[in-house]
Amino acid sequence: MSEFKKFWDDSHLQYMNKKESYDDWLDKYLDFMPKDKSQILELGCGGGNSTKYLTEKGYNVISTDLSQVALERTKKNVPQAKTMLLDIQEPLPFKDNQFSAVIADLCLHYFDEQKTKEIMQEIKRILKPDGVLCARVNSTLDINHGAGQGKKIEENYYFVEGYKKRFFDVETASKFFKIIGKTQITEGDMMRYKEPKKVIEIISQKEENVK
């Protein structure tokens, strides 16, 4: 078992009996979701926050995570959820142009620059033409959750709180997410944790001629 996987298994075990709630960050992106309710892929589902939100909206979600314990939490909180064990550092086990939408809430900020670019290319590959990625990532302003702290590995990439974390500003988010295509980026806040968290929100729409 990798240290990264063990870290998240142990982390999710602490919250196994926690009832999951969700915020409304996806509300503003519902117009981009598939009108025919075809499958949406969620990467890094954690305890099932976005899975719960999307399922209650009537969408068909495949919820994936590196941690089997996280998937067990998701099933506990959303019994009808379809779950799959998946490591996004590996090639994604899906066909080209398979999904109209991919959701990635707080799971794309753990990797070095090269791996982050590879993950973006894989997400682009599995998106249908004009399909969208909706994501949230750590902000460089997120001082309550480690921004600018710990051992620096790369620019805005640190070993902090026991694992590696990347922090994005609008410029760096644009650099990575525009690999997929046309991208809109906003700064936001979330209140899921004990301390307020600063995040960058992204929606990227696939464009074939962007590399």
C-alpha positions in Angstrom: 0.0 0.0 0.0 1.4 3.4 -1.0 2.0 6.0 1.8 -0.5 8.3 0.0 -3.2 5.7 0.0 -2.6 4.7 3.6 -2.7 8.4 4.6 -6.2 8.7 3.1 -7.5 5.4 4.4 -6.4 6.4 7.9 -7.9 9.9 7.4 -11.3 8.6 6.2 -11.5 6.0 9.0 -11.7 8.9 11.5 -14.8 10.1 9.8 -16.6 6.9 9.0 -19.6 7.7 11.2 -19.8 11.3 10.1 -22.9 12.3 8.2 -21.8 14.0 5.1 -23.3 17.4 4.0 -22.5 19.4 0.9 -22.2 23.1 -0.1 -23.7 24.5 -3.2 -20.6 25.2 -5.2 -21.9 23.2 -8.2 -25.1 25.2 -8.4 -23.6 27.7 -10.8 -22.4 24.9 -13.1 -25.6 22.9 -13.5 -26.2 24.4 -17.0 -23.1 22.6 -18.1 -24.2 19.2 -16.8 -25.6 16.6 -19.2 -29.2 17.3 -20.0 -29.9 13.6 -20.7 -28.6 12.7 -17.2 -25.9 10.6 -18.7 -23.1 9.5 -16.4 -20.9 12.0 -14.6 -17.5 10.9 -13.4 -16.4 12.1 -10.0 -12.7 11.9 -9.2 -11.6 11.8 -5.6 -15.1 11.5 -4.1 -13.9 11.3 -0.5 -16.9 10.9 1.8 -19.4 11.5 -1.0 -20.2 15.2 -0.7 -20.5 16.0 -4.4 -21.9 12.5 -5.1 -24.7 13.2 -2.6 -25.4 16.6 -4.2 -25.5 15.3 -7.8 -27.5 12.2 -7.0 -30.1 14.3 -5.3 -30.3 16.4 -8.4 -31.0 13.2 -10.4 -27.6 12.7 -12.1 -26.0 9.3 -12.7 -22.6 9.5 -11.0 -19.6 7.1 -11.0 -17.8 8.0 -7.8 -14.1 7.1 -7.7 -11.3 7.4 -5.1 -7.9 6.0 -4.3 -9.1 5.0 -0.8 -11.4 2.0 -0.3 -12.4 3.5 3.0 -13.5 6.7 1.2 -15.7 4.6 -1.1 -17.2 2.8 1.9 -18.0 6.2 3.4 -19.6 7.3 0.1 -21.8 4.1 0.0 -22.8 4.7 3.6 -23.8 8.3 2.9 -25.3 7.6 -0.6 -26.4 3.9 -0.7 -27.3 4.0 -4.4 -23.9 5.4 -5.4 -21.8 3.5 -8.0 -18.2 3.4 -6.7 -14.9 2.5 -8.2 -11.4 2.2 -6.8 -9.2 4.5 -8.9 -5.8 6.2 -8.7 -5.8 9.3 -10.8 -2.0 9.1 -11.0 -2.5 6.2 -13.4 -4.1 6.2 -16.9 -7.8 6.5 -16.4 -9.6 3.2 -17.3 -12.2 4.8 -19.5 -12.7 5.2 -23.2 -11.9 8.4 -25.2 -14.8 10.9 -25.3 -16.8 8.9 -22.7 -18.1 11.6 -20.3 -20.0 14.9 -20.7 -18.8 16.0 -17.3 -16.0 15.3 -14.8 -16.1 16.6 -11.2 -12.9 16.9 -9.2 -13.5 18.6 -5.8 -10.2 19.1 -3.8 -8.4 16.1 -5.4 -6.2 17.7 -8.1 -3.7 19.6 -5.9 -1.5 16.8 -4.6 0.9 16.3 -7.5 4.1 17.7 -9.0 3.9 19.8 -12.2 4.5 17.0 -14.6 2.0 14.6 -13.1 -0.6 17.4 -12.8 -0.2 18.0 -16.6 -0.5 14.3 -17.3 -3.8 14.1 -15.3 -5.2 17.1 -17.2 -4.4 15.3 -20.5 -6.2 12.2 -19.3 -9.3 14.1 -18.2 -9.3 15.8 -21.5 -9.1 12.4 -23.3 -12.1 11.0 -21.6 -14.3 14.1 -22.0 -16.7 14.3 -24.9 -16.3 17.2 -27.3 -17.4 20.3 -25.4 -17.5 18.2 -22.2 -16.6 20.0 -19.0 -14.4 19.6 -15.9 -15.6 21.3 -12.8 -13.0 21.5 -10.1 -11.9 23.1 -6.9 -8.3 23.3 -5.7 -6.3 24.8 -2.9 -5.7 28.5 -3.1 -2.3 30.2 -2.4 -4.4 32.3 0.1 -5.4 29.2 2.1 -3.2 29.9 5.1 -5.6 28.0 7.4 -4.7 24.8 5.5 -1.0 25.0 4.8 -0.4 27.6 2.0 3.2 28.7 2.0 4.1 26.4 4.9 6.2 23.2 5.3 9.0 22.1 3.0 9.0 23.6 -0.5 9.2 21.0 -3.3 8.3 23.2 -6.3 6.8 26.6 -6.7 3.5 26.6 -4.6 4.0 22.8 -3.9 4.9 21.8 -0.3 5.2 18.9 2.0 2.9 20.0 4.8 0.6 18.4 7.4 2.1 15.0 6.5 1.7 14.9 2.7 2.3 16.9 -0.4 0.0 19.8 -1.3 -0.1 22.2 -4.3 -1.6 25.6 -4.0 -3.0 27.5 -7.0 -3.5 31.2 -7.8 -5.5 32.3 -10.8 -2.5 32.4 -13.1 -1.2 28.9 -12.3 -4.7 27.4 -12.4 -5.1 28.8 -15.9 -1.8 27.3 -16.9 -2.8 23.8 -15.9 -6.5 23.8 -16.6 -6.3 25.4 -20.1 -4.7 22.1 -21.2 -8.3 21.0 -21.4 -9.7 24.0 -23.2 -11.7 27.2 -22.5 -11.4 27.9 -18.8 -13.2 30.1 -16.3 -11.6 30.6 -12.9 -12.9 32.2 -9.8 -11.7 32.6 -6.2 -14.0 31.3 -3.5 -14.5 30.2 0.1 -15.8 27.0 1.6 -16.9 26.3 5.2 -16.8 22.5 5.4 -14.0 22.4 7.8 -13.3 23.9 11.3 -11.4 26.8 9.7 -12.6 28.7 6.6 -10.9 27.4 3.4 -9.8 29.5 0.4 -10.2 27.8 -2.9 -9.9 28.3 -6.6 -12.9 27.2 -8.6 -12.5 26.1 -12.3 -14.7 25.1 -15.1 -12.9 24.0 -18.2 -14.6 23.0 -21.5 -12.9 20.6 -23.8 -11.4 22.1 -27.0 -9.8 19.7 -29.4 -7.2 22.1 -30.8 -5.7 23.0 -27.4 -2.6 21.0 -26.2 
